[in-house]
Amino acid sequence: MNFHQIIEIASWVFLAYGLIICSGYIFSAIFSLIELRDYKKKNNFQDEIALLKSSNLPSISILAPAYNEEANAVENVRSLLTLDYPSFEIIIINDGSKDGTLQKLLDTFDMVLDDSLYHNAIHTEKIRGVYISKQKAYKNLKIVDKENGGKADALNAGINISNNPKICCIDVDCVLERDALLKLIKPFLDNDKKVIASGGIIRIANSCIIEDGRIIEVRLPNTFLARAQIIEYFRAFLMGRMAWSKVDGLLLISGAFGMFDKETVIEAGGYNPNTVGEDMELLVRMRRMMQEKKVDYTVAFVPDPLCWTEVPQQWKILYRQRNRWTRGTIETLLLHKKMIFNPKYKVLGLLSAPYWLFFEWLAPIIEFLGILFFIVLVFFGQINWLVFLIFFGVVYSFAILFSFTALYFEEISFQQYKKSKHILILIGTALLEPLIYHPFVMFAGIKGNIDFLLGKKSWGEMSRTGLTNHQPVEDK
């Protein structure tokens, strides 16, 4: 095989890969539009009022791990206490914080030690104490103090302490809409199949006006980096996860906000503390278990904007986050490699797992190899520049068209950004995103693969400005 034959074969391989990705995006847009339309028809405000009056709603335990969250913890707990839902408890798990998170919570909410016994269904690091409030206004609040074990271990401790059949796992720095629990519980009530988990759309709270733990005014972030993530989240949630929900192939519910059937979670073994992608790994393990038991089940997704969170506004913090996400994806796929291309697991084995393998894990690697291939062609003078410019124009146009479609879906569905100038700014961001933001995320993915091979397990420091103030916070 000579040099020219190698070039021709490689060119066709890269072209085929690109066409498959584009086809997948087109189908996801179609399925998402159908799912959005159906959801809007079936759900309305009157349904929520009826649910609030119902006495048959399952009780929910909200689990929120906290590590060095002194800046935001109290305000966020107050926000959770005002959620519209008939019966729920809030469990804040202090995962060995080094700042004043625990003491501030104990003092503010008048907490005392609780001697009640709890079932240690899942092994965790040592529990130092469980606290309840002396005040009736906070009777549904518990604070768990434990030795540091990471987010997964903290959530497992919360599961052990919880008393209710449904658990809602959130990040303590998130802001929930008041009706978030009502909307997230509905799939558990309306489905003929056993619903093991339900997720919702995550929106970006950077620069939004927040008072008393509530989004008062939705504003666009003042940095390009955060705005690029708005476009990315639109694509991921409104188009990606909506489409996967339509074909019942969803493999990920965001760790920032998701609801689970507690019995199924415990049966599956709880969160895995040995992976940095604990949210994805748990759902895949639960789905795999249900498939192997041949139980008729489903995973639901709610397209309403139920949860608002802060995203990185510094390139180095974004890099650490995406590096960790890449390593978490790799760990999950390797732990459950038995599912890939296995017809026993139906949609999961034949569609979902292969997609995540080729178009999530391997995508940055293949893209990087494509760039190296282009450099080699330039070096050997094998580039037809007219063809290249036409091809680049087609690829770039498709990329921004997909982002524009996600923006359109947002406008016809929930329209959180109501001002015309907001839409124009997001359109401008979408035009720049493939040229500036995407290459950086690709680099973080490449480095995530390298760090995985080197055995890196840490989360990395994740400094945040905070949603209610501007004091820096660190994650483990």
Phi, psi and omega in degrees: 000122182271178185299317182293325178292321178297318179298317182295316179296314180298320180299316180293325179296312179296322179295316180298318179300314179297319180294323178295317178299312181299319178297320178298319179296319180296314179295322179296323178296317180295311181296321180295318179298318178296316181294319178298316180299315180296320181295316181296327179289323188274340188242136177210170185298325181298327178299321181293320178299317179297320179296318181299327181277349183284142177258003184256007180291138177294143178288149186236140172252120178268121182251123183227102176294143179226126176226113182054052181250030183305324185293326189242346193303311185296312181298322181289325175295318177300322177297316181296326182295340183261010179297145179276099176195138186297321187215110177205155174239152179246127179239110176265123182254107177280106188269063177066040180302146180263353179256203184265024182306307185298308184297323179296319178293316181297318182289315185295319186255013173054058186267146175228160180297140178250127183267005182297145178280150176223156184271119181274070185291329181237133181294136177220173171296164187301133174273121180279328181180153175241131186240143173234163184268148175279349183262137181298330182297337182242028185296339180263017180251133173232143174242125178253126176252125183218165175288149185298130178217001182096168186299315181299316180295321179296317178296322177297321177296319178297321177298318180297323183280333188295151182248354190251158185286340177243139177240139177243113184262125182225165168274137186294341181269005180277155174247121181262145170293150186300329182262017185301316182293321179300317182286327182282336180278338186304318178301330178292335184265330190263000188255140177287331179275164174286120178269120182263342181198154179216133180236166180223174181286138175258128177248162187262125187263355181307129178075357176289153177274120184236126177228132179052040178072022180232143174284110181272320180216127178276123179233154175285142174301153182268009177238147178300321185300315179290323179293323177298327179287333173298312178301316181297318180292323175302313181296316185292318186267306185290333182247309183295298186287331174298317180294316179296325177296322181299322181262009180056046180237020184292128180249357185217128166243127187305136178295345180287333184193112178200150180244141185224154170281115189298319181302318180291321179299314180295319179298325180281349177104005179075189180289146179269110182286356182262012176231151178270358177243054188297329182292312179293317184297321180296313183296318179297319180293320177296316181294320179297318179298316181293322177296316182291331176277352180059043177265137179282112187215175174205166173239127186259159176220131182252119185281355178295146175285093188261338189222137179240135182220161178272136177250160180301138176244007175238140183300321183292327179287319176300318179302314181297319181297311184289329173300314180294319179300320179297313180296323178296320178297315181299314181301316181296314181296323179288322178296331184238036181297338178301334184283333190294123181062021180262112182297342178301331183261011172054234184301321181298316184281325186264343183231302187297304183297316176299322178299312180296328178293307188274329188245002171240302180292305188275349184304309180295328179292313181294321178297317179295319177297325177296321177295316178298321179298318178297318179298319178298316179298320177297316182298322182265009176066034184258015183262128167268104191295328178295314178297319180299314182296321177296314181296316179299318179298320179294314181295314180297317180297319179296319181299313181286330176297320178296319177294319177299322178296320177297320176297320179297316178300320178297319183291324182274352182251287191243343169045059179287331179257097192271339183279140181299323181294331177296316180295320180296320178294320179293325176296316176298321177297318180297327180290328182269334187305316181293338185267334186243305187287311185300314179302325180292317178297322176299316179298318178298323177294318177299313181294327176297320176297317179296315181295326176297315179297330180276357176084020180290133183238350188285159176281324188085152181288135182236083180290139178229151177281337182092143183273342180247353175202191184236031176274135182292141179234149179238142172257158175287000000 
